[in-house]
Amino acid sequence: MSLKLRIVGLGDSTTAGTPGFLSPLEAPPSGKGNSESQYAYWMMRTHPEWAVLNRGVNGERSDQIEARFQRDVMEENPNYVIILAGVNDIYQGVPLDAIKRSLLKMYERAIATGIKPIAATVLPYNTASKDETEAIHSLNNWIKETASKLAIPTCDTHLAVRDPNEPDRLSNSTDEHHPDVEGYRKMAEALCTIIDNDKAQRISDH
């Protein structure tokens, strides 16, 4: 039987479910809109025994997401936290070093309290300039390298939603900036695989 898991999805619009869904933080207490427009919904469809909490807020930078880490992660005491942040920083021209600092603080805070962080890569968006696209690639390479150094799982959510023929664009989008329902389903699929594999590894290690 699968272990009951508590998972927090922490991030910006691509965690909240923009444009189809407002997260419970944006529309208390339960969110509002098409619930299928969020990866948390599809994760719980795959694993009904998991509780996946949507703690995404549209438009937030990594420092703003980090600022609510205590409330939205620590106080929920989950087994896992999915950390997906940085695209709004890039959109606003925040230096990559500042984004990395915020992400690293979140990874390390989770590790220090026994919560397993999952480092998720930043998604592409269709209106990104050449410089913005390069910044996304650079940040994602750092996320993967840092996750490896910290021995934490990483999920390539960028790969999950990108167009295989134009990898710097979303495969499907209704607003050019966010995945559609199918994209959120693919994100969930990738995240479930990472968590299933991590659980299996932990069992085999004992």
VENURLIN-V753706 format. One line per field, one symbol per residue. phi: phi as a letter, one per 40 degrees, with the letter a starting at -180 (. if undefined). Layout:
phi->???
This chain:
phi->.cccbbbbcbibcccchdccbbcdccbccbgahccccacddcccccbcccbbccbbbdgccccccccbcdccbdccfccbbcbbahccdcccgccddccdccccdcdcccdcbgcccbcbccccaccccdccccccccccccdcccccccfbcbbccdccbccccbccbccaacbgbbccdcccccccdccccccdcccccccccb
